[in-house]
Amino acid sequence: DLLMTAAFAFLWLVSSSAWGKGLTDVKWATSPHHLAELYPHCEAGEFPFMGRLNASVIFGFLNLILWAGNCWFIYKETPFHKDSSQPTTVEEGGAPGPQPFP
């Protein structure tokens, strides 16, 4: 579980970064000033609306944060995180500790 979750978190990082770079390139290629340089006989218009595309990049990185957080909680359940000197609890099959006198 830990390795698969870490792999998905890494893939979200890579894909969100690639989409962010791609969106930057799309913004540059569709900017009115750049298009006016390419076609001097045309006037520069308005900048295209990119709000939803910006939101998709933001949600991609938020999803990365969720996967990384999930990776932390899975790591806490592995034997790598647990200290070997900790006493076993009832939930783990160990005997309950001594009870104090009333």
N, C-alpha and C positions, 0 to 999 in steps of 0.2 A: 504494500500500500504506500509506504513512504517513498519508494523509488518512482512509482508511477505518478504520485502527486508532485514530486519534485520535477519529473520530466514534463508534466503538464504546466507547471509554473514557469519552467524555462521556455517552453514553447509559447506561452502567452507573452513572455518578455520579448522573445524574438519577433513574433508576429505583430505585436503592438508597436515595436520599434520600426519594423519594416513598413507598416501601414502609416505611421507618423511621417516617415521619410517620403513615402509615396504621396501623401497628402500635401506635403511641402512642395514637392515637384509639380503636382497638379495646380496648386495655387499660383506658382510661378508661371506655369505655361498658360494659364487662363487669365493672368492679370491684364487689365486693359492697357497698361503702359507697355508691357512686353508685346502685346498684339499690335499696338500702334507702331512699334519699332519695326515689326515684320511687314506690316502693310501700311506704308506711309500715306496712302490715299484715303485711309479710313480714320474716323475719329475715335478716340478712346471713350468707351462707355462706362457704365457702372461696374464696380467689382462684383463678381458673382457671389451669391449667398452661400456660405460654407458652414453655417452653424451646425447643421446635423452631422456633417463630416467631422467637425471639430469634436462634437459630442461623442462620436464613435471612437475616436482615438482616446479620449478621456475615459470612457467606459472600458476600453481595452486595458488600460493601465490600472483601473480600479479592480477589474477582474484578476489581474496579476496579483494585486495586493491580497485579494481573497484567497487565491490559490496558495500564496506564500504563507498566509496565516494558517490555512488549513494544514499545510506542511508542518508547521510548528506544533500544532496540536497532535498530529499523528506521531511526530518525533517524540513527544512527551510520553506516548504510550508504548514506545519500543524499549527493549532491554538496554539500548545504548544510553538512555537518559536516566534510568533508575539506578540508584546507588546500591551496590551489592551488600553493604552493611546495614541497610534498612531492615527492620524486622518485618516479617510477613503479617498481613492483616487478615481478618476473617474473610474478606472478599477474595483474597488470593489463596485461600485454603489453609491458612495457618491457624494455630490455636489462639484463642483470645487471651489477652494479658491478664495479670492478677487484678482482682477486684478489691478496692479499698474497703476497710471495715466501716460500718455506719456510725 
